[in-house]
Amino acid sequence: MTVDAVLLAIVVAFLLPLRLVSLGLRLASGRHSTSARHLRRSCAALAVAAALLAVIFALPRDHARECAATVASVSSGGDEDGGFREELRSEVEQLKLQLARLESLWDSKSKVVDEKLGPLEEENDRVVRAMELDIQSLINEQENIKIQESLCSSYFGDSIKAMENEVQILKDGSRKMNSDIWTVAKDTTEKVEALHSAIKKVQVIADEWVTMNSTTNRIWSFTKETEKRVEGLYSDLKKLHVMGTNESQWEVFDGGASSRRREKCHSGEIDDAVDGPDV
């Protein structure tokens, strides 16, 4: 590397800490827009410094050999010392000119960047303000949602508790109703069974009554027939009695008549006695 490259590297290495110190001071000041602008400017300066260092260290190594030869010639003879100093002074002047050009280029680039970054920073500030407003509105909306959720949770909590109480009351009523229905069904079953047994008993009694009725009818018909037979026998007996009475009368009558006849035969009045009873 040549002496001018070394000096340029020293200058760049000296300017970088100054830029970093100024950037830190501006960041510590707390101004958002200025910090953003100088942050971009410092980043651009760092990029340019890195490019310069890369160019410096990319120079060919033959200049280093020439510098070494020059140093050797200076150390070997004192006559050439003035020429080396003149050459070194000219190189320093060239480095100063290059540094001035770099600074002017840096200033022009910085102005261009500032001119381009001005509207961008304004737009960025506007966007940031809009985003801050949106964030604040979202925060407010979130707070409102939390308040509404708390109110809804309290309201719905009371409603849910009331509904749970109603459901519990309905469950108790349903359980009691099921118990009452089961009791009524059991009582109804018992009553139906008792009624069924009573109906069976009544049916048995009805069957017995039908049997007794048929038996009574048979007895009644038998009694009628017996009564008819008794009446027939009675009529026959009556007829026989009448016939027997008549026969006894005739026998009595015949006995009296024969005695009278015998008496009349003895007394001579048989014909009159016979004619009298016939009349």
ChimeraX attribute file (.defattr): number of C-alpha atoms within 10 A of each C-alpha:
attribute: neighborCount
match mode: 1-to-1
recipient: residues
	/A:1	17
	/A:2	19
	/A:3	15
	/A:4	19
	/A:5	18
	/A:6	14
	/A:7	16
	/A:8	20
	/A:9	18
	/A:10	11
	/A:11	13
	/A:12	18
	/A:13	13
	/A:14	11
	/A:15	15
	/A:16	16
	/A:17	11
	/A:18	11
	/A:19	17
	/A:20	16
	/A:21	12
	/A:22	14
	/A:23	19
	/A:24	14
	/A:25	12
	/A:26	18
	/A:27	16
	/A:28	10
	/A:29	11
	/A:30	10
	/A:31	10
	/A:32	11
	/A:33	13
	/A:34	14
	/A:35	18
	/A:36	15
	/A:37	17
	/A:38	18
	/A:39	17
	/A:40	17
	/A:41	20
	/A:42	18
	/A:43	15
	/A:44	16
	/A:45	19
	/A:46	17
	/A:47	12
	/A:48	15
	/A:49	17
	/A:50	14
	/A:51	12
	/A:52	17
	/A:53	16
	/A:54	12
	/A:55	11
	/A:56	17
	/A:57	14
	/A:58	10
	/A:59	13
	/A:60	11
	/A:61	11
	/A:62	11
	/A:63	13
	/A:64	14
	/A:65	13
	/A:66	13
	/A:67	14
	/A:68	13
	/A:69	12
	/A:70	15
	/A:71	13
	/A:72	11
	/A:73	15
	/A:74	17
	/A:75	11
	/A:76	11
	/A:77	9
	/A:78	9
	/A:79	10
	/A:80	13
	/A:81	16
	/A:82	11
	/A:83	11
	/A:84	15
	/A:85	12
	/A:86	11
	/A:87	12
	/A:88	14
	/A:89	12
	/A:90	13
	/A:91	17
	/A:92	16
	/A:93	13
	/A:94	13
	/A:95	19
	/A:96	15
	/A:97	12
	/A:98	14
	/A:99	16
	/A:100	12
	/A:101	12
	/A:102	14
	/A:103	12
	/A:104	12
	/A:105	12
	/A:106	15
	/A:107	12
	/A:108	12
	/A:109	15
	/A:110	18
	/A:111	13
	/A:112	12
	/A:113	15
	/A:114	17
	/A:115	11
	/A:116	11
	/A:117	17
	/A:118	13
	/A:119	11
	/A:120	12
	/A:121	17
	/A:122	12
	/A:123	12
	/A:124	15
	/A:125	14
	/A:126	12
	/A:127	12
	/A:128	13
	/A:129	12
	/A:130	12
	/A:131	12
	/A:132	12
	/A:133	12
	/A:134	12
	/A:135	12
	/A:136	12
	/A:137	12
	/A:138	12
	/A:139	12
	/A:140	12
	/A:141	12
	/A:142	12
	/A:143	12
	/A:144	12
	/A:145	13
	/A:146	12
	/A:147	12
	/A:148	12
	/A:149	13
	/A:150	13
	/A:151	12
	/A:152	14
	/A:153	13
	/A:154	12
	/A:155	12
	/A:156	14
	/A:157	13
	/A:158	12
	/A:159	13
	/A:160	13
	/A:161	12
	/A:162	12
	/A:163	13
	/A:164	12
	/A:165	12
	/A:166	12
	/A:167	12
	/A:168	12
	/A:169	12
	/A:170	12
	/A:171	12
	/A:172	12
	/A:173	12
	/A:174	12
	/A:175	12
	/A:176	12
	/A:177	12
	/A:178	12
	/A:179	12
	/A:180	12
	/A:181	12
	/A:182	12
	/A:183	12
	/A:184	12
	/A:185	12
	/A:186	12
	/A:187	12
	/A:188	12
	/A:189	12
	/A:190	12
	/A:191	12
	/A:192	12
	/A:193	12
	/A:194	12
	/A:195	12
	/A:196	12
	/A:197	12
	/A:198	12
	/A:199	13
	/A:200	12
	/A:201	12
	/A:202	13
	/A:203	12
	/A:204	12
	/A:205	13
	/A:206	14
	/A:207	12
	/A:208	12
	/A:209	14
	/A:210	12
	/A:211	12
	/A:212	14
	/A:213	14
	/A:214	12
	/A:215	12
	/A:216	14
	/A:217	12
	/A:218	12
	/A:219	14
	/A:220	14
	/A:221	12
	/A:222	12
	/A:223	14
	/A:224	12
	/A:225	12
	/A:226	14
	/A:227	14
	/A:228	12
	/A:229	12
	/A:230	14
	/A:231	13
	/A:232	12
	/A:233	14
	/A:234	14
	/A:235	12
	/A:236	12
	/A:237	14
	/A:238	13
	/A:239	12
	/A:240	13
	/A:241	13
	/A:242	12
	/A:243	12
	/A:244	13
	/A:245	12
	/A:246	12
	/A:247	13
	/A:248	12
	/A:249	12
	/A:250	12
	/A:251	12
	/A:252	12
	/A:253	13
	/A:254	13
	/A:255	12
	/A:256	13
	/A:257	19
	/A:258	16
	/A:259	12
	/A:260	17
	/A:261	19
	/A:262	14
	/A:263	14
	/A:264	17
	/A:265	14
	/A:266	10
	/A:267	10
	/A:268	12
	/A:269	14
	/A:270	17
	/A:271	11
	/A:272	11
	/A:273	17
	/A:274	15
	/A:275	9
	/A:276	9
	/A:277	10
	/A:278	7
	/A:279	5
